[in-house]
Amino acid sequence: MRKIAYYFIVFSFLACSSSDDTSNEQETDPREAYFLEAIIGSWAYDTVKINDQVFQYQHTDGCEKDLFQFYNSEGKEFDFEERVVTNCDICAECALSSTGLEWELNGDEISLYFGEVLVLIYKIIDVDSAKFIYQVEVDYDDDGDIDVLEFTGVPYDPYNEFG
């Protein structure tokens, strides 16, 4: 009888503590909740910071600006799209290259996936209605060292998708 009472007490303790853990896991970080809403939209690249030097992003004159977009609506749940003018010798004038990925927000990091493969992680520095600033760690110059690039985007919605 003592063993049954012992198991009952242990089981009750574990059941109570696991339900407490579940409620804590379901709490949403207010900053993450803000980011989840604030990043949705269409953003044109504005500046790039490389090794503490800020450069104006060079768009192709007479063409649509290079942009990135975060969607989260019916039919486009957690979709990411980037469009850039290709500027290649054999391409039509203002030809666009488009990349479509899925995104997931965790705190201040946006993980971008192609299917189940993690492609890139954006670290959000700041986002509001006037700007979106994020960092990405890549070896952009192929020297074997990871570089930290910081991009600033400004609202730009050439197709009025985000009204």
N, C-alpha and C positions, 0 to 999 in steps of 0.2 A: 504494500500500500504506500509506503514511503517513497518507493521508486516512482510510482505513478504520480504522486503529489509533486515530487522533484521535477519530473519531466513536464508536468503541467505548468509549474512555475517558470521553468526555463523557457518553455514554448511561449508562454504569455509574455515574458520579457522580450524575447526575440520578435514576436509579432508586434509588440508596441514600438520597439525601437526601429523596426523596418518601416512601419507606417510613418514614423517621424521623418525618416530619411527621404521617403518618397515626396512628402510635402516640401522639403527643402529643395529637392531636385527640380520641382515644377515651378519654383519661383524664377521669374525672369529678371535679369539684370536690367535696370531702367535705361542704362546707356545702350545696351544691346537692342532693347525695344525701340529706342529712338533711331538707332542706325538702321534697323529693319525697315522703317518707314522712310527715313531721310535719303537713303541711297537710290530709291526707286526713281527712275527718270533717265533722261538722255543728257550726256555730258560731252562737250568737245574738249579735247586736250588743249590746255592753255600754256602751261610751263612744265619744264622737266628740270629737276635738280640732280646733278651728278657731281659727286665729290665736293659738295658744298657750293657748287657754282650753278646758278639758275640761268636757264636758257628759255627763250620764247619758243614754243612749239612751232615748227615750220609746216603749215598747211600748204596745199597746192593751190596757187592762185586760180580763180575761176571755177573751182570744183567744190563739192561738198566738203566740209571740214571732217577730219578724222574724229571719230567719236566712240564712246562706249556707253552701253545702256544696260540698266538693271530692271528686269520685269519681275512682277509677282502678282499675276492676275489669272483669272480662269483662262486656260489654254496656253498660258506662258508662265506657269508656276516656276519660280526660281530660275528663270532664263537670263543668261548674260549674252550680249552680242557686242562685238567690236567691228567697226567698219573703217577701213583706211583706204585712201587712194593709192594705187599700186605704183604709179610712175615708172613702169617698165618700158623698155624699148619696143616690145612687140604688143603692148596693150593699147586698147582704145583710150582716147583722151578721157580723163577723169574716171577710168575704170576702178571699181571698188573691189576690195577683197574683204570678205566677211567671215568672222569666226563666231560660232555659236557654242556656248558651254552652259553647264548648270552651275549654280552657286549655292553656297551654304555659309551662313553667318554664325560665328562662334566668338562671342565677346566683340573684340575690335578687329577680328580677322575674317576675311572673306576667302573661302577656299573655292577655287574654280576647277570643275571636273569635266572631262570628256568621257561620258559614260561613268564608269567607276574609277577611272584613272585621274589622280590629282595632277593638275597641270601647273597651277600657280597659286600663290597665296598673296592677297593684298592685305596690308595692315592699314586700317583707317586711321588717319591722323586727325582729320576734321571733316565735317560735312554739315552743310546748311543749305538754305535755298539759293545761295550765291556761289558756292564752291564745293568741290569734293577733292580732298587731298588724301592721297594714299601712297604707301611705300611698297616696293617690291624688291626682293633680293634675287638677283640674277647675275650671271657672268656675261654682261652685255658686250664686252669688248674681247671676249675669248682669250683672256690672258691667264685663265686658271684661277683667278680670284673672284670671290662673290662680291658684287657691287650692290650698293643700296641706291635705288633710283626713287625719286619722289616726284609724283605726277600731280598736277593740279588740273582739274576739269571745271568748266563753267557750264551752266545750263545752255543746251543747244538741242532743239527738237525740230529738225527740218521737215519732218513728216507729220508733225502735230500728233504724235502717238500718246503723249502724256498730258495733253490739253492744258 
